[in-house]
Amino acid sequence: MSKQVYYISIGSNLGDRAANLELALRALAAVPGARVAARSAFAETEPVDVAPEHRALKFLNCAAAVESDLAPHAMLAACAAAEKALGRMRPAPRNSPRTVDIDLVCAFGPDGRPVAVDDPPVLVLPHPRARLRAFVMDPLREIAPAAADWLLRGGARAPAPEAGTGAAP
């Protein structure tokens, strides 16, 4: 592996949710120097931590593995640009309905070791709440079971998954 692998969670609960996820995946694939190496199936999930008036708006979620030579902050900027291009409005109330939400979950460097970033509130890797969210972990487990297990064991505080076991495609 010569590039970093970013595991990304994508969700949508407004409009044509499946089309929004497909467009988000295409936007990630169009990032210069990036390649979507794997993607999970789409799964419908209940909203989490939303206002009562938004509880009926179910999400469609998926996970993707994106290989890229971009540094973590640059990959975050690419994700934010894709969200904006797909109609995501920021700032908006936390956990409000959205056409698309693209989150960096975790990353592994070219050497297969986890990439840790501690730059709150801009970026924290691994994502501090990922392991608490089935809508993130279930799709991630489909494409990268070792990375999902690593997150469940504590992420940055746990040993990295072994190469070839789902840490990187």
Rosetta constraint file for C-alpha pairs under 8 A:
AtomPair CA 1 CA 110 HARMONIC 5.39 0.50
AtomPair CA 1 CA 111 HARMONIC 7.18 0.50
AtomPair CA 1 CA 112 HARMONIC 7.70 0.50
AtomPair CA 2 CA 110 HARMONIC 4.87 0.50
AtomPair CA 2 CA 111 HARMONIC 7.80 0.50
AtomPair CA 3 CA 67 HARMONIC 5.86 0.50
AtomPair CA 3 CA 68 HARMONIC 5.35 0.50
AtomPair CA 3 CA 69 HARMONIC 5.11 0.50
AtomPair CA 3 CA 109 HARMONIC 6.70 0.50
AtomPair CA 3 CA 110 HARMONIC 4.93 0.50
AtomPair CA 4 CA 67 HARMONIC 5.64 0.50
AtomPair CA 4 CA 68 HARMONIC 5.48 0.50
AtomPair CA 4 CA 69 HARMONIC 5.96 0.50
AtomPair CA 4 CA 70 HARMONIC 7.68 0.50
AtomPair CA 4 CA 107 HARMONIC 6.79 0.50
AtomPair CA 4 CA 108 HARMONIC 5.57 0.50
AtomPair CA 4 CA 109 HARMONIC 4.35 0.50
AtomPair CA 4 CA 110 HARMONIC 5.09 0.50
AtomPair CA 5 CA 65 HARMONIC 6.38 0.50
AtomPair CA 5 CA 66 HARMONIC 5.55 0.50
AtomPair CA 5 CA 67 HARMONIC 4.48 0.50
AtomPair CA 5 CA 68 HARMONIC 6.44 0.50
AtomPair CA 5 CA 107 HARMONIC 5.47 0.50
AtomPair CA 5 CA 108 HARMONIC 5.24 0.50
AtomPair CA 5 CA 109 HARMONIC 6.52 0.50
AtomPair CA 5 CA 110 HARMONIC 7.69 0.50
AtomPair CA 5 CA 168 HARMONIC 6.11 0.50
AtomPair CA 5 CA 169 HARMONIC 7.91 0.50
AtomPair CA 6 CA 65 HARMONIC 5.65 0.50
AtomPair CA 6 CA 66 HARMONIC 5.10 0.50
AtomPair CA 6 CA 67 HARMONIC 6.31 0.50
AtomPair CA 6 CA 68 HARMONIC 7.60 0.50
AtomPair CA 6 CA 104 HARMONIC 6.86 0.50
AtomPair CA 6 CA 105 HARMONIC 7.46 0.50
AtomPair CA 6 CA 106 HARMONIC 6.01 0.50
AtomPair CA 6 CA 107 HARMONIC 4.35 0.50
AtomPair CA 6 CA 108 HARMONIC 6.64 0.50
AtomPair CA 7 CA 63 HARMONIC 6.98 0.50
AtomPair CA 7 CA 64 HARMONIC 5.76 0.50
AtomPair CA 7 CA 65 HARMONIC 4.66 0.50
AtomPair CA 7 CA 66 HARMONIC 6.43 0.50
AtomPair CA 7 CA 104 HARMONIC 6.24 0.50
AtomPair CA 7 CA 105 HARMONIC 5.50 0.50
AtomPair CA 7 CA 106 HARMONIC 5.39 0.50
AtomPair CA 7 CA 107 HARMONIC 6.00 0.50
AtomPair CA 7 CA 140 HARMONIC 7.55 0.50
AtomPair CA 8 CA 63 HARMONIC 5.52 0.50
AtomPair CA 8 CA 64 HARMONIC 5.18 0.50
AtomPair CA 8 CA 65 HARMONIC 6.33 0.50
AtomPair CA 8 CA 66 HARMONIC 7.45 0.50
AtomPair CA 8 CA 102 HARMONIC 6.81 0.50
AtomPair CA 8 CA 103 HARMONIC 5.58 0.50
AtomPair CA 8 CA 104 HARMONIC 4.67 0.50
AtomPair CA 8 CA 105 HARMONIC 5.34 0.50
AtomPair CA 8 CA 106 HARMONIC 7.35 0.50
AtomPair CA 9 CA 61 HARMONIC 7.26 0.50
AtomPair CA 9 CA 62 HARMONIC 6.02 0.50
AtomPair CA 9 CA 63 HARMONIC 4.57 0.50
AtomPair CA 9 CA 64 HARMONIC 6.60 0.50
AtomPair CA 9 CA 101 HARMONIC 7.86 0.50
AtomPair CA 9 CA 102 HARMONIC 5.78 0.50
AtomPair CA 9 CA 103 HARMONIC 5.16 0.50
AtomPair CA 9 CA 104 HARMONIC 6.52 0.50
AtomPair CA 9 CA 105 HARMONIC 6.48 0.50
AtomPair CA 9 CA 136 HARMONIC 5.96 0.50
AtomPair CA 9 CA 140 HARMONIC 7.78 0.50
AtomPair CA 10 CA 21 HARMONIC 6.72 0.50
AtomPair CA 10 CA 24 HARMONIC 7.63 0.50
AtomPair CA 10 CA 61 HARMONIC 5.58 0.50
AtomPair CA 10 CA 62 HARMONIC 5.38 0.50
AtomPair CA 10 CA 63 HARMONIC 6.02 0.50
AtomPair CA 10 CA 64 HARMONIC 7.81 0.50
AtomPair CA 10 CA 100 HARMONIC 6.93 0.50
AtomPair CA 10 CA 101 HARMONIC 5.53 0.50
AtomPair CA 10 CA 102 HARMONIC 4.60 0.50
AtomPair CA 10 CA 103 HARMONIC 6.49 0.50
AtomPair CA 11 CA 21 HARMONIC 6.83 0.50
AtomPair CA 11 CA 59 HARMONIC 6.21 0.50
AtomPair CA 11 CA 60 HARMONIC 5.53 0.50
AtomPair CA 11 CA 61 HARMONIC 4.27 0.50
AtomPair CA 11 CA 62 HARMONIC 6.57 0.50
AtomPair CA 11 CA 100 HARMONIC 5.57 0.50
AtomPair CA 11 CA 101 HARMONIC 5.10 0.50
AtomPair CA 11 CA 102 HARMONIC 6.72 0.50
AtomPair CA 12 CA 17 HARMONIC 5.27 0.50
AtomPair CA 12 CA 18 HARMONIC 7.91 0.50
AtomPair CA 12 CA 20 HARMONIC 6.69 0.50
AtomPair CA 12 CA 21 HARMONIC 6.87 0.50
AtomPair CA 12 CA 59 HARMONIC 5.32 0.50
AtomPair CA 12 CA 60 HARMONIC 5.43 0.50
AtomPair CA 12 CA 61 HARMONIC 6.66 0.50
AtomPair CA 12 CA 98 HARMONIC 6.05 0.50
AtomPair CA 12 CA 99 HARMONIC 5.15 0.50
AtomPair CA 12 CA 100 HARMONIC 4.49 0.50
AtomPair CA 12 CA 101 HARMONIC 6.26 0.50
AtomPair CA 13 CA 17 HARMONIC 6.04 0.50
AtomPair CA 13 CA 57 HARMONIC 5.80 0.50
AtomPair CA 13 CA 58 HARMONIC 5.72 0.50
AtomPair CA 13 CA 59 HARMONIC 4.42 0.50
AtomPair CA 13 CA 60 HARMONIC 6.43 0.50
AtomPair CA 13 CA 97 HARMONIC 6.08 0.50
AtomPair CA 13 CA 98 HARMONIC 5.85 0.50
AtomPair CA 13 CA 99 HARMONIC 6.10 0.50
AtomPair CA 13 CA 100 HARMONIC 7.36 0.50
AtomPair CA 14 CA 57 HARMONIC 7.47 0.50
AtomPair CA 14 CA 97 HARMONIC 6.46 0.50
AtomPair CA 14 CA 98 HARMONIC 5.61 0.50
AtomPair CA 14 CA 99 HARMONIC 4.77 0.50
AtomPair CA 14 CA 100 HARMONIC 7.79 0.50
AtomPair CA 15 CA 20 HARMONIC 7.76 0.50
AtomPair CA 15 CA 99 HARMONIC 6.50 0.50
AtomPair CA 16 CA 20 HARMONIC 6.14 0.50
AtomPair CA 17 CA 21 HARMONIC 6.29 0.50
AtomPair CA 17 CA 59 HARMONIC 7.59 0.50
AtomPair CA 17 CA 60 HARMONIC 6.10 0.50
AtomPair CA 17 CA 99 HARMONIC 7.22 0.50
AtomPair CA 18 CA 22 HARMONIC 6.25 0.50
AtomPair CA 18 CA 42 HARMONIC 7.64 0.50
AtomPair CA 18 CA 60 HARMONIC 6.95 0.50
AtomPair CA 19 CA 23 HARMONIC 6.05 0.50
AtomPair CA 20 CA 24 HARMONIC 6.12 0.50
AtomPair CA 20 CA 86 HARMONIC 7.28 0.50
AtomPair CA 20 CA 99 HARMONIC 6.62 0.50
AtomPair CA 20 CA 100 HARMONIC 6.41 0.50
AtomPair CA 21 CA 25 HARMONIC 6.20 0.50
AtomPair CA 21 CA 60 HARMONIC 7.92 0.50
AtomPair CA 21 CA 61 HARMONIC 7.66 0.50
AtomPair CA 21 CA 62 HARMONIC 7.66 0.50
AtomPair CA 21 CA 100 HARMONIC 7.14 0.50
AtomPair CA 22 CA 26 HARMONIC 6.22 0.50
AtomPair CA 23 CA 27 HARMONIC 6.06 0.50
AtomPair CA 23 CA 86 HARMONIC 7.66 0.50
AtomPair CA 24 CA 28 HARMONIC 6.25 0.50
AtomPair CA 24 CA 82 HARMONIC 6.39 0.50
AtomPair CA 24 CA 83 HARMONIC 7.41 0.50
AtomPair CA 24 CA 86 HARMONIC 7.51 0.50
AtomPair CA 24 CA 100 HARMONIC 7.50 0.50
AtomPair CA 24 CA 102 HARMONIC 7.89 0.50
AtomPair CA 25 CA 29 HARMONIC 6.20 0.50
AtomPair CA 25 CA 36 HARMONIC 7.46 0.50
AtomPair CA 25 CA 64 HARMONIC 7.80 0.50
AtomPair CA 26 CA 30 HARMONIC 6.15 0.50
AtomPair CA 27 CA 31 HARMONIC 6.66 0.50
AtomPair CA 27 CA 82 HARMONIC 5.82 0.50
AtomPair CA 28 CA 34 HARMONIC 7.17 0.50
AtomPair CA 28 CA 35 HARMONIC 7.55 0.50
AtomPair CA 28 CA 36 HARMONIC 7.01 0.50
AtomPair CA 28 CA 66 HARMONIC 7.62 0.50
AtomPair CA 28 CA 78 HARMONIC 7.45 0.50
AtomPair CA 28 CA 79 HARMONIC 7.15 0.50
AtomPair CA 28 CA 82 HARMONIC 7.23 0.50
AtomPair CA 29 CA 34 HARMONIC 5.95 0.50
AtomPair CA 29 CA 35 HARMONIC 5.19 0.50
AtomPair CA 29 CA 36 HARMONIC 5.45 0.50
AtomPair CA 29 CA 66 HARMONIC 7.87 0.50
AtomPair CA 30 CA 34 HARMONIC 7.02 0.50
AtomPair CA 30 CA 35 HARMONIC 7.85 0.50
AtomPair CA 31 CA 35 HARMONIC 7.88 0.50
AtomPair CA 31 CA 78 HARMONIC 6.95 0.50
AtomPair CA 33 CA 68 HARMONIC 5.67 0.50
AtomPair CA 33 CA 69 HARMONIC 6.28 0.50
AtomPair CA 33 CA 70 HARMONIC 7.51 0.50
AtomPair CA 34 CA 66 HARMONIC 6.52 0.50
AtomPair CA 34 CA 67 HARMONIC 5.53 0.50
AtomPair CA 34 CA 68 HARMONIC 4.32 0.50
AtomPair CA 34 CA 69 HARMONIC 7.09 0.50
AtomPair CA 34 CA 70 HARMONIC 7.91 0.50
AtomPair CA 35 CA 66 HARMONIC 5.51 0.50
AtomPair CA 35 CA 67 HARMONIC 5.20 0.50
AtomPair CA 35 CA 68 HARMONIC 6.55 0.50
AtomPair CA 36 CA 64 HARMONIC 6.77 0.50
AtomPair CA 36 CA 65 HARMONIC 5.87 0.50
AtomPair CA 36 CA 66 HARMONIC 4.44 0.50
AtomPair CA 36 CA 67 HARMONIC 6.39 0.50
AtomPair CA 37 CA 64 HARMONIC 7.50 0.50
AtomPair CA 37 CA 65 HARMONIC 5.46 0.50
AtomPair CA 37 CA 66 HARMONIC 5.62 0.50
AtomPair CA 37 CA 67 HARMONIC 6.45 0.50
AtomPair CA 37 CA 169 HARMONIC 6.50 0.50
AtomPair CA 38 CA 64 HARMONIC 5.55 0.50
AtomPair CA 38 CA 65 HARMONIC 5.03 0.50
AtomPair CA 38 CA 66 HARMONIC 7.26 0.50
AtomPair CA 38 CA 143 HARMONIC 6.51 0.50
AtomPair CA 38 CA 169 HARMONIC 7.04 0.50
AtomPair CA 39 CA 62 HARMONIC 7.13 0.50
AtomPair CA 39 CA 63 HARMONIC 5.65 0.50
AtomPair CA 39 CA 64 HARMONIC 4.23 0.50
AtomPair CA 39 CA 65 HARMONIC 6.32 0.50
AtomPair CA 39 CA 143 HARMONIC 6.48 0.50
AtomPair CA 40 CA 62 HARMONIC 5.52 0.50
AtomPair CA 40 CA 63 HARMONIC 5.33 0.50
AtomPair CA 40 CA 64 HARMONIC 6.41 0.50
AtomPair CA 40 CA 139 HARMONIC 5.58 0.50
AtomPair CA 40 CA 140 HARMONIC 7.22 0.50
AtomPair CA 40 CA 142 HARMONIC 6.07 0.50
AtomPair CA 40 CA 143 HARMONIC 5.92 0.50
AtomPair CA 41 CA 62 HARMONIC 6.15 0.50
AtomPair CA 41 CA 63 HARMONIC 7.96 0.50
AtomPair CA 41 CA 139 HARMONIC 7.10 0.50
AtomPair CA 42 CA 60 HARMONIC 6.25 0.50
AtomPair CA 42 CA 61 HARMONIC 5.52 0.50
AtomPair CA 42 CA 62 HARMONIC 5.02 0.50
AtomPair CA 42 CA 139 HARMONIC 7.89 0.50
AtomPair CA 43 CA 60 HARMONIC 5.44 0.50
AtomPair CA 43 CA 61 HARMONIC 5.28 0.50
AtomPair CA 43 CA 62 HARMONIC 6.49 0.50
AtomPair CA 43 CA 139 HARMONIC 7.70 0.50
AtomPair CA 44 CA 58 HARMONIC 6.67 0.50
AtomPair CA 44 CA 59 HARMONIC 5.55 0.50
AtomPair CA 44 CA 60 HARMONIC 4.38 0.50
AtomPair CA 44 CA 61 HARMONIC 6.31 0.50
AtomPair CA 45 CA 58 HARMONIC 5.84 0.50
AtomPair CA 45 CA 59 HARMONIC 5.15 0.50
AtomPair CA 45 CA 60 HARMONIC 6.16 0.50
AtomPair CA 45 CA 61 HARMONIC 7.10 0.50
AtomPair CA 45 CA 135 HARMONIC 6.43 0.50
AtomPair CA 46 CA 55 HARMONIC 7.64 0.50
AtomPair CA 46 CA 57 HARMONIC 7.83 0.50
AtomPair CA 46 CA 58 HARMONIC 5.08 0.50
AtomPair CA 46 CA 59 HARMONIC 6.21 0.50
AtomPair CA 47 CA 55 HARMONIC 6.11 0.50
AtomPair CA 47 CA 56 HARMONIC 7.94 0.50
AtomPair CA 47 CA 57 HARMONIC 6.97 0.50
AtomPair CA 47 CA 58 HARMONIC 5.67 0.50
AtomPair CA 47 CA 59 HARMONIC 6.21 0.50
AtomPair CA 48 CA 95 HARMONIC 8.00 0.50
AtomPair CA 49 CA 95 HARMONIC 6.75 0.50
AtomPair CA 50 CA 54 HARMONIC 6.20 0.50
AtomPair CA 50 CA 55 HARMONIC 6.39 0.50
AtomPair CA 50 CA 95 HARMONIC 5.60 0.50
AtomPair CA 50 CA 96 HARMONIC 6.67 0.50
AtomPair CA 51 CA 55 HARMONIC 6.74 0.50
AtomPair CA 51 CA 95 HARMONIC 7.99 0.50
AtomPair CA 51 CA 96 HARMONIC 7.67 0.50
AtomPair CA 54 CA 96 HARMONIC 7.57 0.50
AtomPair CA 54 CA 97 HARMONIC 7.05 0.50
AtomPair CA 57 CA 97 HARMONIC 7.56 0.50
AtomPair CA 61 CA 135 HARMONIC 6.57 0.50
AtomPair CA 61 CA 136 HARMONIC 7.72 0.50
AtomPair CA 61 CA 139 HARMONIC 7.63 0.50
AtomPair CA 62 CA 135 HARMONIC 7.98 0.50
AtomPair CA 62 CA 136 HARMONIC 7.61 0.50
AtomPair CA 62 CA 139 HARMONIC 5.52 0.50
AtomPair CA 62 CA 140 HARMONIC 7.80 0.50
AtomPair CA 63 CA 136 HARMONIC 7.16 0.50
AtomPair CA 63 CA 139 HARMONIC 5.25 0.50
AtomPair CA 63 CA 140 HARMONIC 5.43 0.50
AtomPair CA 63 CA 143 HARMONIC 7.55 0.50
AtomPair CA 64 CA 140 HARMONIC 7.56 0.50
AtomPair CA 64 CA 143 HARMONIC 7.56 0.50
AtomPair CA 65 CA 143 HARMONIC 7.62 0.50
AtomPair CA 65 CA 168 HARMONIC 7.76 0.50
AtomPair CA 65 CA 169 HARMONIC 7.25 0.50
AtomPair CA 70 CA 74 HARMONIC 5.78 0.50
AtomPair CA 70 CA 75 HARMONIC 5.78 0.50
AtomPair CA 71 CA 75 HARMONIC 6.23 0.50
AtomPair CA 72 CA 76 HARMONIC 6.16 0.50
AtomPair CA 72 CA 117 HARMONIC 7.80 0.50
AtomPair CA 73 CA 77 HARMONIC 6.24 0.50
AtomPair CA 73 CA 123 HARMONIC 7.24 0.50
AtomPair CA 74 CA 78 HARMONIC 6.26 0.50
AtomPair CA 75 CA 79 HARMONIC 6.26 0.50
AtomPair CA 76 CA 80 HARMONIC 6.21 0.50
AtomPair CA 76 CA 103 HARMONIC 7.96 0.50
AtomPair CA 76 CA 104 HARMONIC 6.96 0.50
AtomPair CA 76 CA 123 HARMONIC 7.77 0.50
AtomPair CA 77 CA 81 HARMONIC 6.09 0.50
AtomPair CA 78 CA 82 HARMONIC 6.24 0.50
AtomPair CA 79 CA 83 HARMONIC 6.26 0.50
AtomPair CA 79 CA 102 HARMONIC 5.99 0.50
AtomPair CA 79 CA 103 HARMONIC 7.40 0.50
AtomPair CA 80 CA 84 HARMONIC 6.19 0.50
AtomPair CA 80 CA 102 HARMONIC 7.38 0.50
AtomPair CA 81 CA 85 HARMONIC 6.12 0.50
AtomPair CA 82 CA 86 HARMONIC 6.24 0.50
AtomPair CA 83 CA 87 HARMONIC 6.44 0.50
AtomPair CA 83 CA 88 HARMONIC 5.20 0.50
AtomPair CA 83 CA 100 HARMONIC 5.97 0.50
AtomPair CA 83 CA 101 HARMONIC 6.52 0.50
AtomPair CA 83 CA 102 HARMONIC 6.77 0.50
AtomPair CA 84 CA 88 HARMONIC 4.88 0.50
AtomPair CA 84 CA 89 HARMONIC 6.69 0.50
AtomPair CA 86 CA 99 HARMONIC 6.80 0.50
AtomPair CA 86 CA 100 HARMONIC 6.86 0.50
AtomPair CA 87 CA 99 HARMONIC 6.26 0.50
AtomPair CA 87 CA 100 HARMONIC 7.64 0.50
AtomPair CA 88 CA 98 HARMONIC 6.05 0.50
AtomPair CA 88 CA 99 HARMONIC 5.86 0.50
AtomPair CA 88 CA 100 HARMONIC 6.22 0.50
AtomPair CA 88 CA 101 HARMONIC 7.62 0.50
AtomPair CA 89 CA 98 HARMONIC 7.80 0.50
AtomPair CA 92 CA 96 HARMONIC 6.80 0.50
AtomPair CA 104 CA 125 HARMONIC 7.50 0.50
AtomPair CA 104 CA 126 HARMONIC 7.87 0.50
AtomPair CA 104 CA 127 HARMONIC 6.81 0.50
AtomPair CA 105 CA 125 HARMONIC 6.74 0.50
AtomPair CA 105 CA 126 HARMONIC 5.67 0.50
AtomPair CA 105 CA 127 HARMONIC 4.86 0.50
AtomPair CA 105 CA 130 HARMONIC 6.41 0.50
AtomPair CA 106 CA 114 HARMONIC 7.61 0.50
AtomPair CA 106 CA 115 HARMONIC 7.31 0.50
AtomPair CA 106 CA 125 HARMONIC 5.54 0.50
AtomPair CA 106 CA 126 HARMONIC 4.40 0.50
AtomPair CA 106 CA 127 HARMONIC 6.28 0.50
AtomPair CA 107 CA 114 HARMONIC 5.86 0.50
AtomPair CA 107 CA 115 HARMONIC 5.27 0.50
AtomPair CA 107 CA 116 HARMONIC 7.75 0.50
AtomPair CA 107 CA 125 HARMONIC 7.28 0.50
AtomPair CA 107 CA 126 HARMONIC 7.13 0.50
AtomPair CA 108 CA 112 HARMONIC 5.33 0.50
AtomPair CA 108 CA 113 HARMONIC 5.25 0.50
AtomPair CA 108 CA 114 HARMONIC 4.29 0.50
AtomPair CA 108 CA 115 HARMONIC 5.21 0.50
AtomPair CA 108 CA 167 HARMONIC 7.19 0.50
AtomPair CA 108 CA 168 HARMONIC 7.17 0.50
AtomPair CA 109 CA 113 HARMONIC 5.45 0.50
AtomPair CA 109 CA 114 HARMONIC 6.21 0.50
AtomPair CA 109 CA 115 HARMONIC 6.01 0.50
AtomPair CA 112 CA 160 HARMONIC 7.93 0.50
AtomPair CA 112 CA 162 HARMONIC 7.90 0.50
AtomPair CA 112 CA 163 HARMONIC 6.34 0.50
AtomPair CA 112 CA 167 HARMONIC 7.19 0.50
AtomPair CA 112 CA 168 HARMONIC 7.15 0.50
AtomPair CA 113 CA 160 HARMONIC 6.13 0.50
AtomPair CA 114 CA 156 HARMONIC 7.10 0.50
AtomPair CA 114 CA 160 HARMONIC 6.28 0.50
AtomPair CA 115 CA 125 HARMONIC 6.98 0.50
AtomPair CA 115 CA 126 HARMONIC 7.67 0.50
AtomPair CA 116 CA 124 HARMONIC 7.42 0.50
AtomPair CA 116 CA 125 HARMONIC 5.09 0.50
AtomPair CA 116 CA 126 HARMONIC 6.33 0.50
AtomPair CA 116 CA 156 HARMONIC 6.65 0.50
AtomPair CA 117 CA 123 HARMONIC 6.64 0.50
AtomPair CA 117 CA 124 HARMONIC 5.09 0.50
AtomPair CA 117 CA 125 HARMONIC 4.83 0.50
AtomPair CA 117 CA 126 HARMONIC 7.34 0.50
AtomPair CA 118 CA 123 HARMONIC 6.57 0.50
AtomPair CA 118 CA 124 HARMONIC 4.80 0.50
AtomPair CA 118 CA 125 HARMONIC 6.66 0.50
AtomPair CA 119 CA 123 HARMONIC 5.10 0.50
AtomPair CA 119 CA 124 HARMONIC 5.72 0.50
AtomPair CA 120 CA 124 HARMONIC 6.04 0.50
AtomPair CA 124 CA 128 HARMONIC 6.90 0.50
AtomPair CA 126 CA 130 HARMONIC 7.87 0.50
AtomPair CA 126 CA 151 HARMONIC 7.73 0.50
AtomPair CA 126 CA 155 HARMONIC 6.38 0.50
AtomPair CA 126 CA 156 HARMONIC 6.67 0.50
AtomPair CA 129 CA 133 HARMONIC 6.84 0.50
AtomPair CA 130 CA 136 HARMONIC 6.08 0.50
AtomPair CA 130 CA 137 HARMONIC 6.85 0.50
AtomPair CA 130 CA 151 HARMONIC 7.70 0.50
AtomPair CA 131 CA 136 HARMONIC 7.49 0.50
AtomPair CA 131 CA 137 HARMONIC 6.28 0.50
AtomPair CA 131 CA 148 HARMONIC 7.87 0.50
AtomPair CA 131 CA 151 HARMONIC 5.91 0.50
AtomPair CA 131 CA 152 HARMONIC 5.46 0.50
AtomPair CA 133 CA 137 HARMONIC 6.20 0.50
AtomPair CA 134 CA 138 HARMONIC 5.50 0.50
AtomPair CA 135 CA 139 HARMONIC 6.90 0.50
AtomPair CA 136 CA 140 HARMONIC 6.24 0.50
AtomPair CA 137 CA 141 HARMONIC 5.89 0.50
AtomPair CA 137 CA 148 HARMONIC 6.23 0.50
AtomPair CA 138 CA 142 HARMONIC 6.54 0.50
AtomPair CA 139 CA 143 HARMONIC 6.89 0.50
AtomPair CA 140 CA 144 HARMONIC 5.68 0.50
AtomPair CA 140 CA 145 HARMONIC 6.89 0.50
AtomPair CA 140 CA 147 HARMONIC 7.74 0.50
AtomPair CA 140 CA 148 HARMONIC 6.03 0.50
AtomPair CA 141 CA 145 HARMONIC 4.21 0.50
AtomPair CA 141 CA 146 HARMONIC 7.58 0.50
AtomPair CA 141 CA 147 HARMONIC 7.50 0.50
AtomPair CA 141 CA 148 HARMONIC 5.28 0.50
AtomPair CA 141 CA 149 HARMONIC 7.75 0.50
AtomPair CA 143 CA 166 HARMONIC 7.08 0.50
AtomPair CA 144 CA 148 HARMONIC 6.30 0.50
AtomPair CA 144 CA 165 HARMONIC 7.53 0.50
AtomPair CA 144 CA 166 HARMONIC 4.09 0.50
AtomPair CA 144 CA 167 HARMONIC 5.95 0.50
AtomPair CA 144 CA 168 HARMONIC 7.17 0.50
AtomPair CA 144 CA 169 HARMONIC 7.52 0.50
AtomPair CA 145 CA 149 HARMONIC 6.09 0.50
AtomPair CA 145 CA 165 HARMONIC 7.27 0.50
AtomPair CA 145 CA 166 HARMONIC 5.43 0.50
AtomPair CA 145 CA 167 HARMONIC 7.60 0.50
AtomPair CA 146 CA 150 HARMONIC 6.02 0.50
AtomPair CA 146 CA 161 HARMONIC 5.66 0.50
AtomPair CA 146 CA 162 HARMONIC 7.73 0.50
AtomPair CA 146 CA 165 HARMONIC 5.48 0.50
AtomPair CA 146 CA 166 HARMONIC 4.77 0.50
AtomPair CA 146 CA 167 HARMONIC 5.52 0.50
AtomPair CA 147 CA 151 HARMONIC 6.27 0.50
AtomPair CA 147 CA 161 HARMONIC 6.35 0.50
AtomPair CA 147 CA 166 HARMONIC 5.99 0.50
AtomPair CA 147 CA 167 HARMONIC 4.75 0.50
AtomPair CA 147 CA 168 HARMONIC 7.98 0.50
AtomPair CA 148 CA 152 HARMONIC 6.28 0.50
AtomPair CA 149 CA 153 HARMONIC 6.20 0.50
AtomPair CA 150 CA 154 HARMONIC 6.59 0.50
AtomPair CA 150 CA 155 HARMONIC 5.44 0.50
AtomPair CA 150 CA 158 HARMONIC 6.58 0.50
AtomPair CA 150 CA 159 HARMONIC 7.34 0.50
AtomPair CA 150 CA 160 HARMONIC 6.58 0.50
AtomPair CA 150 CA 161 HARMONIC 6.21 0.50
AtomPair CA 151 CA 155 HARMONIC 4.07 0.50
AtomPair CA 151 CA 156 HARMONIC 7.79 0.50
AtomPair CA 151 CA 158 HARMONIC 7.95 0.50
AtomPair CA 153 CA 158 HARMONIC 6.01 0.50
AtomPair CA 154 CA 158 HARMONIC 5.44 0.50
AtomPair CA 155 CA 159 HARMONIC 7.95 0.50
AtomPair CA 161 CA 165 HARMONIC 6.86 0.50
AtomPair CA 161 CA 166 HARMONIC 7.70 0.50
AtomPair CA 161 CA 167 HARMONIC 5.85 0.50
AtomPair CA 162 CA 167 HARMONIC 7.03 0.50
AtomPair CA 163 CA 167 HARMONIC 6.30 0.50
AtomPair CA 163 CA 168 HARMONIC 7.10 0.50
AtomPair CA 164 CA 168 HARMONIC 6.93 0.50
AtomPair CA 164 CA 169 HARMONIC 7.58 0.50
